[in-house]
Every structure is written in C-alpha cells, then in structure tokens.
C-alpha cells in the first residue's frame, strides 16, 4: 500500500490515500474544527523518494535560484542596514523555520524588511538531496516575507527574560499582523531596532525611542508598571509606534470620501490640561486619518487588481476554449434531465413493444442521465447494449442476426484452430531442441555457420502461410499471458470454461484483424462484455464495434495524445489550482496517470458494476451526439473531485500516479458521473456563448 509521509519535528506520520480523502471531506464539511489530530490538520505532505528526479533540475537551476535569492538582499539600489541568519519565523502553526533576515534602505528613503528560508539560500549547495522536490521548494518560495516599513505602524516586542529569544511582530496600517520573527537571545533585537531607528530617520522615529546607556550603546527603554503595590521586574514587552517627526504627510490625493467626518478643530491653549509630550509633533487624529487613507487606497488597489486579473483569466480561458475545446461538445444537442428516470425492465418492454424514434431518444436520454437499473439490471443490459452500441437497428429484431453471428463465429474458430495446432507443434519442437542443446556438452565451440531458421520458407508460394503463422504465433502468446491473469479475483473468471471462452473470442478477433494484432489491454475491454452477454459470438461483435472507437487510443496512434491534451486544457479552464501543479511539465508526463483511464475507459479504476454505468453513459453520449469524448469529462471529474487532497498536499505528477493507483475501485461512481455531466453542460453553454 502506498503511504504518504511528512517530516515533522518529532516523528514521521503516514497516511494512506483513503485517509487523505476522508480528511479532505472533513475539512469541506467543517467537521475538523477544534480537532488536534487527523489527516486534515496536517501541513502539506511530501513523498519520500528513493530516486531523486528533482536533483537534476536543481543542479541546472541552482545558480539562477541562488543569484535571485541573493538579489533579494543585496542590490545596487539599496543599502543593507542589518542582516541576521537563523532568524525563526512561524510557518505552520507552532512550527518555526530558520531563514535570513535583512533590513534595507532604498534610494527613495523607504525601508524594506525581507526574510528568506535557509533552504532557498542553500538551494544550489546540496543538489542531490533525496528529500528535495519541487513541492517543497514551492512551499518555501510561498513563505518568503517582504515587509515595507512605510506601511507599518506598530512593532510588538515580547521577551520572557533576557536569556530568552525575542519575538518581533509587525502590524501594518490595515491592522494585519506579520508572522512572528524570533531573534536569538542576546542583543540581536536591540541591534535590529537600532538599525531600524537609524534607517527611519529623519522622517520617522520609534515611539518610545531607544535609550542610550552609560557607555553610549543603545538599550531598551526602562518602563515601569503603573501599579507599584507589588515590586515587579522591568517590563520585557514593548509596543513601538512609528511616528513622523517632520510634519504629517498628506493623505493620498485620489482618496476622497464625501461622507468622512469633518476634522476636529484644534484645541485652544487654555483647554489643554496636560503639557504636550516632547516627543509628539503630529496630531494623533491626523496620523489616524492618514493611515486610514492609506488603507483605503490599498483596498482600492487590491479590488481593482482582483477585478483585472479575474477578467484576464476569463479571457485566457475563452481563448483556450476557442483553440482546443470547441470540438469536444455539440451545442446543437442540449438535452435536460427533467422528469427523467432510469431504464428499468418495464420501460425496456415498452420500448421493444413500440420501437419508435421517440422511444429510442427517450431510451438514450434515460441511459445518459440515470443509467440502467432494476432488479435484473444484467438481463436488461444483455438485451439493451447491442442497441446502445449500434450493433442492431432500433426497430430490428436480433434473432436472425444472432444466428448468423454464431455460425460465422464457429467457422472462424475452425479456421484458426489449424493455425493454433501448427503453432503448438512448433513451440513443442523449439522446446525440445532447446532442452537438447542445454543437455549437450557445455564447451562453447566457435562456428562460422550462419544461423538460419530451419522452417524459413524457400519458395514464394509458402511465404504467405509462413508469415501468417508467424504473426498468429506472436499474438497467441501475448493473449495467453493476459487471459491467465485477467480478473482472476472475479468469480466469473474463476471458472476455467469462462477463461477458455475469453481466449476463443480474443483469438477470433485477432484472426480477423491480424495486421492490427493484439495489444495489452484488449482483454480488459473484452472481459466485461463477456460477463454481461455470456455469449461468445455476440460478445465478439460488440467488442469489434467497441474497438473501432478505442483503437485510436492504443500505442502508435494519435488518439491518446489528443485525449491528454484536451484533459490538460479542461483542467486549465475548470481548476487553475490543479493546473498550476502540472503546468511546467510536459502534458504526457504530467498526466501519465490518465493513460490507463482512457485506454481502458476506466475499467481498472472502477468495479465491474461502476464500469457498466460509465460505459453506458459514454455510449449514450456518443449516440445522442452530445460528445464523442465523455471519457475525458469523466477523467476531469475524477481529478477535480480530489481537489482538496491534491492542493493541500501539493502533489506532483508522481504523487498523483501513486494516489490514483491506490484509489482504484474506491471512487464514488455516481458522484463522478454527475460531475462529468455538469462539466459537459457548462462547456456547451460556454461554446454557445462564444458562437
């Protein structure tokens, strides 16, 4: 079983794919509030790999990353006032990460406080680390900090005692607090505040200011509590305010609020009961109004930026739809699910009693929206699937064709049995010859003889037969291997007679299509049909129709590449967050976990009962001319259904492969089908809007 591991400060915790899904459901439903355990409360996970596929990319991009990280702290446009390594910042809850903190002053007088994790500073020094991966570095980049000091109005300093680390928290004009910075014990906090005070001058200063000790060094102000009933040690908790010293800066010109209250008139001298503080130069109300103005300006900028980027994303999505997705759906056929029931035994009897065009459309509509259900759903499928696949016309009775199919089937079996006997004879001769050579003298002798196949044809009239036997022999061996391991856990195939039926049907199909031959996976597509029909001739005919659509997805055909490209484009439009996980990787590699999905129409991802339901909807969507690629929309629904798991744990494509492999036969089929139909309908509406 695949397990997903995260590295914590104390111990490793493992979670299976099923636990991750349950955790995501608890988060979505709000059931994990106040919980201290469980998968849902974990920080992003990563998989411990033995083979580091990221190491090469780190080596290639190490110098670029290092130069960029260094440019964050050293620039020709700024002066470094303070720098300190191993400054801790709270990353996830109580977990602290060490990094490099720097305070810089730019040529325009503005100050900037920056912090970068140590892992990014040393990204190029350990390129072969087995625990490094793209997901981890992405998280590190997201946790970098850049604080503009002109937006800060308060600095909180907390320290338990002089021998303990110091915690600094910055509060901006909008009231938003930064992550706490933890400086080591000692004079590091005083050195930082001293550098900050120097950089703020002459326009800004700290209130209260730092004091100057007897030896001219900077020290924290000596403050006392108002209540002196009980002697207390000096306070080690401070709140510094950044105030202006050279007059108040005017509020932004473009912020005008007609509903704002009129400014309070200045007090007369005879109304002042206390003397002005020697440190206060600006009026407090002016400072508050100025900060409120900056906050409003920032909010306005954020709202405009969000609206612009929302519009830009919408335009890009429409371009993607025009370029790649217009052909996926047919907008002329938009059917609804109003008053739609599943196909049951009663409705099927009505359809066969009156095989009208209206009943056919109603049958297809019901299959698409509700599927085939009932007490004896297998019997209904046995009768309905040939019509659904198009083997029989809707108003046609199957008895005559079934007799014809059966007669032709057994004639073809008699034909390839002659070839099979010849193949078995040659295999036996080859086996005996190999055993005889092995029993001969072990001394290796050199020979100048040319090794030739003793059965190689010497006459042109025998070439066609020899070529036929050779092709049939190669396919026969591949079929035998796949049949022996095909769904042996299913009770139907635990019966050897049913395995022989599967082998005969597959032999007959390959004999009909010998140039195409057998490809691994065909037995997986054939097996569900044989389970439903339990009739070899009918199974062969339906399988031949199914392979017309599936043949283009097999290797050396362009169909699979088209499916993966369309799936990638749909993910880009429907779920940009998941798309960001695979955007920088080649589509065939990033979506390699979906290769088996489309090759076998999700047969290995679902149970047999769910496979029947999905196949029926795929065939009905094609017959209704809604879309010929419903499987792609079902794949999209399968991915987006686990959005929370993929995003929270920051999976890359290798993680997705392992996750979806473990989730095989555990999917909620009904939910995925409903989501896939919704995706189809949404794309139809968008395409109609574009046209």
C-alpha positions in Angstrom: 0.0 0.0 0.0 1.3 3.5 -0.9 1.8 5.8 2.1 2.4 9.5 2.0 4.8 10.8 4.6 5.6 14.2 6.1 8.6 15.1 8.1 7.7 16.7 11.5 9.8 17.9 14.4 9.3 14.7 16.5 8.2 11.8 14.4 7.0 10.6 10.9 3.3 10.2 10.4 1.9 8.2 7.5 -1.4 8.4 5.8 -3.0 6.3 3.0 -4.8 7.8 0.1 -8.1 6.8 1.6 -7.2 8.7 4.8 -6.3 11.8 2.8 -9.7 11.7 1.1 -11.5 11.3 4.4 -9.5 14.2 5.8 -10.4 16.4 2.8 -14.1 15.6 3.3 -13.9 16.6 7.0 -12.4 19.9 6.1 -15.0 20.5 3.4 -17.8 19.7 5.9 -16.4 21.6 8.8 -16.1 18.5 11.0 -12.4 19.1 11.9 -12.9 22.3 13.8 -11.1 22.1 17.1 -9.5 18.8 16.3 -5.9 18.3 17.1 -5.4 15.0 15.2 -6.2 13.5 11.9 -5.0 13.9 8.4 -7.0 17.1 7.7 -5.0 19.1 10.2 -1.6 18.2 8.7 0.6 20.6 6.9 1.3 19.9 3.2 2.7 16.4 2.7 5.5 15.1 0.5 6.5 11.6 -0.6 9.9 10.3 0.3 11.5 9.1 -2.9 14.4 6.8 -3.4 15.2 8.2 -6.8 15.5 12.0 -6.9 14.1 13.2 -10.2 14.3 16.8 -9.0 18.0 16.7 -8.3 18.9 17.3 -12.0 16.6 20.3 -12.3 18.1 21.7 -9.1 21.6 21.4 -10.5 20.5 23.1 -13.7 18.7 26.0 -12.0 20.8 26.2 -8.8 22.9 29.1 -9.8 19.9 31.0 -11.2 17.9 30.5 -7.9 20.9 31.5 -5.8 21.5 34.7 -7.8 17.8 35.6 -7.5 17.8 34.9 -3.7 20.9 37.0 -3.2 19.4 39.8 -5.2 16.6 40.0 -2.7 19.1 41.1 0.0 21.9 42.8 -2.0 21.1 45.4 -4.6 22.8 48.4 -6.1 19.6 50.3 -5.4 19.6 49.7 -1.7 21.8 49.8 1.4 21.9 46.9 3.8 21.4 48.2 7.3 21.0 44.9 9.1 21.4 41.2 8.3 21.0 38.2 10.5 20.9 34.5 9.7 18.9 31.8 11.6 16.0 34.1 12.4 13.0 31.8 13.1 9.6 32.5 11.6 6.4 30.6 12.4 5.5 28.7 9.2 2.6 26.3 10.1 1.1 26.8 13.5 3.9 26.3 16.0 6.5 25.0 13.6 9.4 27.5 13.1 11.6 27.7 10.1 15.0 29.4 10.1 16.0 31.9 7.5 18.0 35.0 6.6 16.5 38.4 7.6 17.7 41.7 6.2 16.8 45.3 6.6 17.4 47.5 3.5 17.1 51.2 2.8 16.4 52.2 -0.8 17.4 55.4 -2.6 14.0 56.9 -2.1 14.2 56.6 1.7 11.8 53.6 2.0 12.8 50.7 4.2 12.1 47.0 3.4 12.4 44.0 5.7 13.0 40.7 4.0 13.2 37.1 5.1 14.1 34.0 3.0 14.2 30.4 4.3 17.7 28.9 4.7 16.6 26.1 2.3 16.4 28.6 -0.6 19.7 30.3 0.4 21.4 26.8 0.1 19.3 25.5 -2.8 22.3 25.0 -5.0 24.7 23.7 -2.4 23.0 20.3 -2.0 21.6 19.3 -5.4 21.5 15.6 -4.7 19.4 15.7 -1.6 16.9 12.8 -1.7 14.3 14.8 0.2 14.2 17.8 -2.0 11.5 18.1 -4.5 9.5 20.8 -6.4 6.7 20.8 -3.9 9.0 21.6 -1.0 10.7 24.5 -2.8 7.4 25.8 -4.0 6.3 26.0 -0.4 9.5 27.7 0.6 9.0 30.4 -2.1 5.5 31.0 -0.9 6.7 31.6 2.7 9.2 34.3 1.8 8.4 37.6 3.5 8.8 41.2 2.3 7.5 44.0 4.6 7.5 47.6 3.5 8.2 49.6 6.7 6.3 52.7 5.5 3.1 50.5 5.8 3.9 49.5 9.4 2.5 51.5 12.4 3.3 49.2 15.3 6.1 46.9 16.3 5.4 44.4 19.2 8.4 43.1 21.1 8.0 40.2 23.5 10.6 38.5 25.6 10.3 36.2 28.6 13.6 37.2 30.1 17.0 38.5 29.0 18.2 34.9 28.4 15.3 34.0 26.2 14.7 34.7 22.5 13.0 37.8 21.4 9.8 37.8 19.3 9.0 40.7 17.0 5.6 41.2 15.3 4.8 43.9 12.8 1.3 45.5 12.4 0.5 47.4 9.2 -1.9 50.3 8.7 -4.7 47.8 7.9 -4.3 46.0 11.2 -2.8 42.9 9.7 -0.1 41.2 11.7 3.0 39.7 10.2 4.3 36.3 11.2 6.4 36.5 14.4 10.1 36.9 13.9 12.1 35.1 16.6 15.6 36.5 17.2 18.2 34.6 19.3 18.8 35.7 22.9 21.2 38.5 23.5 21.5 41.9 22.0 20.2 41.0 18.5 16.8 42.6 19.0 18.4 45.8 20.2 20.8 45.8 17.2 17.9 45.4 14.8 15.8 48.2 16.5 18.9 50.4 16.5 19.4 49.8 12.8 15.7 50.4 12.1 15.7 53.6 14.1 18.7 54.8 12.1 17.1 53.9 8.8 13.8 55.6 9.7 15.5 59.0 10.4 14.9 61.8 9.7 11.3 61.4 8.6 10.2 58.7 11.1 11.1 57.5 14.5 10.2 55.0 17.1 7.9 55.9 20.0 9.1 55.3 22.6 12.7 55.8 21.4 15.6 53.6 22.3 17.6 54.9 25.3 21.3 55.5 25.3 23.2 53.7 28.1 26.1 54.9 30.1 28.6 53.5 27.6 26.7 55.2 24.7 25.2 51.9 23.5 21.5 51.6 22.7 19.2 50.0 25.3 15.5 49.3 25.6 13.5 51.9 27.5 13.2 51.3 31.2 9.4 51.3 31.7 7.5 50.6 34.9 4.0 49.4 35.5 1.6 51.9 36.9 0.7 49.8 39.9 3.6 49.6 42.3 1.9 47.8 45.1 4.0 44.7 44.4 7.5 45.0 43.2 8.0 43.7 39.6 11.0 43.3 37.4 11.5 45.6 34.4 8.9 45.0 31.6 10.2 43.0 28.7 7.1 43.5 26.5 7.1 46.6 24.3 4.9 48.2 21.7 6.8 50.7 19.5 4.9 53.0 17.2 6.3 54.5 14.0 5.5 58.3 14.0 6.6 61.1 11.8 9.0 63.8 13.0 8.8 66.4 10.2 5.1 67.1 9.8 2.3 64.9 8.7 2.3 63.6 5.1 -0.9 64.5 3.2 -3.4 61.7 2.6 -3.5 60.2 -0.9 -5.0 62.6 -3.4 -7.3 60.1 -5.0 -8.9 59.1 -1.8 -11.9 61.4 -1.2 -14.8 60.3 0.9 -17.6 62.9 1.0 -19.1 61.1 4.0 -16.0 61.4 6.1 -16.4 63.4 9.3 -15.1 67.0 9.3 -11.7 67.3 11.1 -11.8 68.2 14.7 -10.8 71.8 15.3 -7.6 72.2 17.3 -7.9 72.8 21.0 -7.1 76.2 22.5 -4.2 76.5 24.8 -6.4 77.3 27.8 -8.2 73.9 27.3 -5.1 71.8 27.5 -4.9 70.2 30.9 -1.6 68.4 30.4 1.6 69.6 28.7 2.4 68.3 25.3 4.8 65.4 25.1 8.2 66.5 23.9 8.2 63.5 21.5 4.8 64.1 19.9 4.9 66.5 17.0 2.0 65.4 14.9 -1.6 65.4 15.8 -2.9 61.9 16.6 -6.1 62.4 14.6 -4.0 63.4 11.5 -1.9 60.2 11.8 -5.0 58.1 12.1 -6.7 59.8 9.1 -3.5 59.4 7.1 -3.3 55.7 7.9 -7.0 55.1 7.2 -6.4 56.9 3.8 -3.5 54.6 3.0 -5.6 51.6 4.0 -8.5 52.7 1.7 -6.0 53.3 -1.1 -4.6 49.8 -0.6 -8.1 48.3 -0.6 -9.0 50.1 -3.8 -5.8 48.9 -5.5 -6.5 45.3 -4.4 -10.1 45.4 -5.6 -9.1 46.8 -9.0 -6.2 44.3 -9.3 -8.5 41.4 -8.4 -11.1 42.6 -11.0 -8.4 43.0 -13.6 -6.8 39.6 -13.1 -10.3 38.0 -12.9 -11.1 39.5 -16.3 -7.7 38.5 -17.7 -8.1 34.9 -16.5 -11.6 34.8 -18.1 -10.2 36.0 -21.4 -7.4 33.4 -21.3 -9.9 30.7 -20.6 -12.1 31.7 -23.5 -9.1 31.6 -25.8 -8.2 28.1 -24.6 -11.8 27.0 -25.3 -11.7 28.6 -28.8 -8.4 27.0 -29.6 -8.7 23.5 -28.1 -12.1 22.7 -26.8 -14.7 23.8 -29.3 -14.8 20.4 -31.0 -15.4 18.4 -27.7 -19.1 19.1 -27.5 -22.0 19.5 -29.8 -24.0 22.6 -28.9 -27.0 21.7 -31.1 -27.9 18.8 -28.8 -28.6 20.1 -25.3 -30.9 17.7 -23.5 -32.2 18.2 -20.0 -32.8 15.7 -17.2 -36.3 16.9 -16.3 -38.6 14.1 -15.3 -36.0 11.5 -16.3 -36.0 8.0 -14.7 -33.6 5.2 -15.1 -34.1 2.4 -17.7 -35.9 -0.5 -15.9 -37.5 -3.7 -17.0 -40.9 -2.1 -17.5 -39.6 0.8 -19.7 -37.5 -1.6 -21.8 -40.5 -3.8 -22.5 -42.4 -0.7 -23.6 -39.5 0.2 -26.0 -39.5 -3.2 -27.6 -43.3 -3.3 -27.9 -43.2 0.1 -29.7 -39.8 0.6 -31.2 -40.5 4.2 -32.3 -37.9 7.0 -32.8 -39.3 8.8 -29.8 -38.8 5.8 -27.6 -35.3 5.4 -28.9 -34.4 9.0 -28.0 -36.1 8.6 -24.6 -34.1 5.4 -24.0 -30.8 7.1 -24.8 -31.7 10.2 -22.7 -32.5 8.0 -19.7 -29.3 6.0 -20.1 -27.3 9.2 -20.2 -28.8 10.8 -17.2 -29.9 7.8 -15.0 -28.3 4.7 -16.4 -29.8 1.2 -16.4 -31.2 -0.1 -13.1 -33.6 -2.6 -11.8 -33.9 -5.9 -10.0 -32.4 -7.7 -13.0 -30.2 -5.0 -14.5 -27.8 -7.6 -16.0 -30.6 -9.1 -18.1 -31.6 -5.6 -19.3 -28.0 -4.8 -20.3 -27.7 -8.1 -22.1 -30.7 -7.0 -24.3 -30.1 -3.3 -24.5 -26.3 -3.0 -25.0 -26.3 -4.3 -28.6 -28.8 -1.5 -29.5 -26.8 1.0 -27.5 -23.6 0.1 -29.3 -25.4 0.2 -32.7 -25.0 -3.4 -33.5 -28.7 -3.7 -34.1 -31.1 -1.1 -35.5 -33.7 0.2 -33.0 -36.6 -1.4 -34.9 -34.7 -4.6 -35.7 -35.3 -8.0 -34.1 -32.0 -9.6 -33.1 -32.8 -13.3 -33.6 -31.9 -13.5 -37.3 -28.6 -11.8 -36.9 -27.6 -13.7 -33.8 -27.9 -17.0 -35.7 -25.7 -15.5 -38.4 -23.1 -14.3 -35.9 -23.0 -17.7 -34.2 -22.5 -19.6 -37.5 -19.7 -17.2 -38.7 -18.0 -17.3 -35.3 -17.6 -21.1 -35.2 -16.4 -21.2 -38.8 -13.7 -18.7 -37.9 -12.8 -20.8 -34.9 -12.3 -23.9 -37.1 -10.0 -21.8 -39.3 -7.7 -20.5 -36.7 -7.5 -23.9 -34.9 -5.5 -25.2 -37.8 -3.0 -22.3 -37.2 -3.0 -22.9 -33.5 -2.2 -26.6 -33.9 0.8 -25.6 -36.1 2.0 -23.0 -33.6 1.7 -25.5 -30.7 3.7 -28.1 -32.7 6.5 -25.6 -33.5 6.6 -24.5 -29.8 7.0 -28.1 -28.7 9.8 -28.7 -31.2 11.6 -25.5 -30.2 11.3 -26.5 -26.5 12.7 -30.0 -27.2 15.6 -28.5 -29.3 16.4 -26.0 -26.5 16.5 -28.7 -23.9 18.7 -30.9 -26.1 21.2 -28.1 -26.6 21.3 -27.5 -22.9 22.0 -31.2 -22.2 24.8 -31.2 -24.7 28.5 -30.5 -23.9 28.9 -27.3 -22.0 32.1 -26.5 -24.0 31.5 -23.4 -26.2 32.5 -24.0 -29.8 33.1 -21.4 -32.4 31.3 -21.9 -35.7 31.2 -19.9 -38.9 27.9 -21.3 -39.8 25.0 -18.9 -40.5 22.2 -19.5 -38.1 19.0 -19.9 -40.0 15.5 -20.8 -39.1 15.0 -24.4 -40.3 11.4 -23.5 -41.1 12.3 -20.5 -43.1 10.4 -20.7 -46.4 12.3 -21.4 -49.5 9.5 -21.0 -52.0 7.5 -17.9 -52.7 4.2 -19.8 -52.6 4.8 -20.7 -48.9 5.8 -17.3 -47.8 2.3 -16.1 -47.1 1.4 -19.1 -45.0 4.7 -18.8 -43.0 4.1 -15.1 -42.4 0.5 -15.8 -41.3 1.7 -18.5 -38.8 4.4 -16.2 -37.5 2.0 -13.3 -36.9 -0.6 -15.5 -35.3 2.0 -17.2 -33.1 3.3 -13.9 -31.7 -0.3 -12.7 -30.9 -1.3 -16.1 -29.5 1.5 -16.0 -26.9 0.6 -12.4 -25.8 -3.1 -13.4 -25.5 -2.3 -16.5 -23.4 -0.4 -14.4 -20.9 -3.1 -11.7 -20.5 -6.0 -14.2 -20.3 -4.4 -16.2 -17.5 -4.2 -13.0 -15.3 -7.4 -11.3 -16.3 -9.6 -10.5 -13.3 -9.0 -13.8 -11.6 -10.4 -12.4 -8.4 -13.8 -12.2 -10.1 -16.0 -15.3 -9.5 -17.0 -15.4 -13.2 -13.3 -15.9 -14.3 -12.5 -18.4 -11.6 -14.3 -20.8 -13.9 -11.8 -22.2 -16.4 -14.6 -22.6 -19.0 -15.2 -18.8 -19.0 -11.4 -18.2 -19.3 -11.5 -20.5 -22.4 -14.4 -18.5 -23.8 -12.4 -15.3 -23.3 -9.4 -16.9 -25.0 -11.5 -18.1 -28.0 -13.2 -14.7 -28.5 -9.8 -12.9 -28.4 -8.2 -15.4 -30.8 -11.1 -14.9 -33.2 -10.9 -11.1 -33.1 -7.1 -11.2 -33.7 -7.5 -13.6 -36.6 -10.0 -11.1 -38.1 -7.6 -8.2 -37.6 -4.2 -9.9 -37.8 -2.4 -6.9 -39.2 -3.6 -4.8 -36.2 -2.8 -7.7 -33.8 -3.2 -7.9 -30.1 -2.3 -5.1 -27.7 -2.1 -5.4 -24.0 -5.4 -4.1 -22.5 -7.8 -5.7 -25.1 -8.7 -8.5 -22.6 -9.7 -5.8 -20.1 -12.1 -4.3 -22.6 -13.4 -7.7 -23.6 -14.0 -9.2 -20.2 -17.0 -7.0 -19.0 -18.8 -7.7 -22.3 -18.4 -11.4 -21.9 -19.6 -11.2 -18.3 -22.8 -9.4 -19.4 -23.6 -11.4 -22.6 -22.3 -14.9 -21.7 -22.5 -15.5 -25.5 -19.2 -15.7 -27.4 -20.5 -14.7 -30.8 -22.5 -11.7 -29.5 -19.5 -10.6 -27.3 -17.2 -10.7 -30.3 -19.5 -8.5 -32.5 -20.0 -5.9 -29.7 -16.3 -5.9 -28.9 -15.5 -5.3 -32.6 -17.7 -2.2 -32.5 -16.2 -1.0 -29.2 -12.6 -1.4 -30.7 -13.5 0.9 -33.6 -13.6 3.8 -31.1 -10.9 2.6 -28.8 -8.4 1.5 -31.5 -7.2 5.1 -32.0 -6.1 5.4 -28.3 -3.7 2.4 -28.5 0.1 2.9 -28.9 1.4 4.3 -32.1 -1.9 6.1 -32.6 -2.6 9.8 -32.1 -5.8 9.4 -30.1 -4.2 9.2 -26.7 -2.2 12.4 -27.2 -5.4 14.2 -28.2 -7.2 12.9 -25.0 -4.4 14.0 -22.7 -4.1 17.4 -24.4 -7.9 18.0 -24.1 -7.8 16.9 -20.5 -5.0 19.4 -19.8 -6.9 22.2 -21.4 -10.1 21.4 -19.5 -8.1 21.4 -16.2 -6.7 24.8 -17.1 -10.2 26.2 -17.5 -12.0 24.4 -14.7 -9.4 24.2 -12.0 -6.4 26.5 -12.4 -5.0 25.5 -9.0 -4.6 21.9 -10.0 -3.3 23.1 -13.4 -0.6 25.0 -11.6 0.7 21.7 -10.3 1.3 20.3 -13.8 1.7 23.5 -15.9 5.5 23.3 -16.1 5.6 19.6 -17.1 5.1 18.0 -20.5 1.4 17.0 -20.7 2.2 13.4 -21.5 4.4 13.1 -18.4 2.2 15.2 -16.1 -1.0 13.3 -17.0 0.6 9.9 -17.4 -1.7 8.5 -14.6 -4.6 9.1 -17.0 -3.1 7.0 -19.8 -4.7 3.8 -18.5 -8.0 5.7 -17.8 -8.6 6.5 -21.5 -7.0 3.3 -22.9 -9.5 1.1 -21.0 -12.4 3.5 -20.4 -11.7 3.4 -16.6 -12.2 -0.4 -16.4 -9.3 -0.8 -14.0 -10.2 2.2 -11.9 -13.8 1.1 -11.2 -15.6 -2.0 -10.0 -17.4 -4.0 -12.6 -20.8 -2.6 -11.7 -19.4 1.0 -11.9 -17.7 0.1 -15.2 -21.1 -0.8 -16.7 -22.6 2.5 -15.6 -19.7 4.6 -17.0 -19.6 2.7 -20.3 -23.3 3.1 -20.8 -23.1 6.9 -20.4 -20.1 7.1 -22.7 -22.0 5.2 -25.4 -25.3 7.1 -24.9 -23.4 10.5 -25.1 -22.0 9.4 -28.4 -25.3 8.2 -29.8 -27.1 11.4 -28.7 -24.3 13.4 -30.3 -23.6 15.3 -27.1 -19.9 14.4 -27.2 -17.7 11.7 -28.5 -15.3 12.2 -25.6 -17.3 11.8 -22.5 -14.5 9.8 -21.0 -12.4 12.9 -21.0 -15.0 14.7 -18.9 -15.2 11.8 -16.6 -11.5 12.0 -16.2 -11.8 15.7 -15.4 -14.4 14.9 -12.8 -12.1 12.2 -11.2 -9.3 14.8 -10.8 -11.3 17.7 -9.6 -13.2 15.5 -7.2 -9.9 15.3 -5.2 -9.1 19.0 -5.5 -8.6 19.4 -1.7 -6.3 16.4 -1.4 -4.1 17.4 -4.4 -3.8 21.1 -3.4 -3.4 20.7 0.3 -0.7 18.1 -0.1 0.9 19.8 -3.1 1.1 16.6 -5.2 3.3 16.5 -8.2 2.7 14.1 -11.1 4.5 11.2 -9.4 2.4 11.7 -6.2 -0.7 11.7 -8.4 0.2 8.4 -10.0 0.6 6.7 -6.7 -2.5 8.3 -5.2 -4.9 7.4 -8.1 -3.4 3.9 -8.3 -4.3 3.3 -4.7 -7.8 4.9 -5.1 -8.7 2.3 -7.8 -12.1 0.8 -7.3 -12.8 3.2 -4.4 -14.3 6.1 -6.3 -17.8 7.3 -5.9 -19.0 6.5 -9.4 -22.4 8.2 -9.1 -20.8 11.5 -7.9 -18.2 11.4 -10.7 -20.8 10.8 -13.4 -22.9 13.7 -12.1 -19.9 16.0 -12.1 -18.9 14.9 -15.6 -22.3 15.7 -16.9 -22.1 19.1 -15.3 -18.8 19.8 -16.9 -20.2 18.8 -20.3 -23.2 21.1 -19.9 -21.0 24.0 -18.7 -18.8 23.7 -21.8 -21.8 23.5 -24.0 -23.1 26.8 -22.6 -19.7 28.5 -23.0 -19.3 27.3 -26.6 -22.9 28.6 -27.3 -21.9 31.9 -25.8 -18.8 32.2 -28.0 -20.8 31.3 -31.1 
